[in-house]
Structure formats: C-alpha cells, structure tokens
Amino acid sequence: MPTPDTTSPDRITVSIDRDLEDIVPIFLANRGKDVRTLRESLERKDFETIRMLGHRMKGDGGGYGFHTVSEIGGALELAAGRHDSPAIERLTHQLEDFLARVSVVYR
C-alpha cells in the first residue's frame, strides 16, 4: 500500500493515538458504508435511519479522534429531524469528501 502524501494541500491529516491503529481503518471503512446508506436512505426519504446514523457518528467520531465526523454526524441528525433533504445531501458529500482526503498519522 502506498504511503499517503501528507504534504498535499488536498489532504486532511489527523493525528490518532497509536493504540487505535488496528481499529481506525475499520472505523473509516464503516463510515464509507454509511455514505452509501445515507444516499439510499435519502432516496427513500428514510429520515429516521439518517437521524440514527448521524447520532452514532456524532458520538463515535471524537472517540476515534475524528472530530469532523462528529460534527457532520450532529448536523445530519438535526437535518434528518427537519427532513431537510438538501442539507443531508450536502453533509453526505462533505463526509465522502472528508473520507477521500483524510490521512491518518499515528503518534
């Protein structure tokens, strides 16, 4: 696997405790699955699933060192409560963009 270029201005570097090194890739892969679930749920107007995913991300993100995931999750939870489809679409894109650009450095 190539080493990510952490000097690129497009990369978002997040420093994570080395103790989490084994589980962070799983956490990030699961957030990628959440992006797909969010899109599918938005198509079905399943705001309850979106709200629950947002709530879980809000709670879990910071514990893994990904505060951006927590912020997006909290905003998704609120947007789902308002049935605000445009905001959910925008936030889903933000999550996908974050996942595509994040580079993890273990300390």
HELIX and SHEET records of a PDB file:
HELIX    1   1 ARG A   18  LEU A   20  5                                   3    
HELIX    2   2 VAL A   24  ARG A   44  1                                  21    
HELIX    3   3 PHE A   47  TYR A   64  1                                  18    
HELIX    4   4 HIS A   67  ARG A   82  1                                  16    
HELIX    5   5 SER A   85  ARG A  101  1                                  17    
SHEET    1   A 2 ILE A  12  ILE A  16  0                                        
SHEET    2   A 2 VAL A 102  TYR A 106  1                                        
END                                                                             
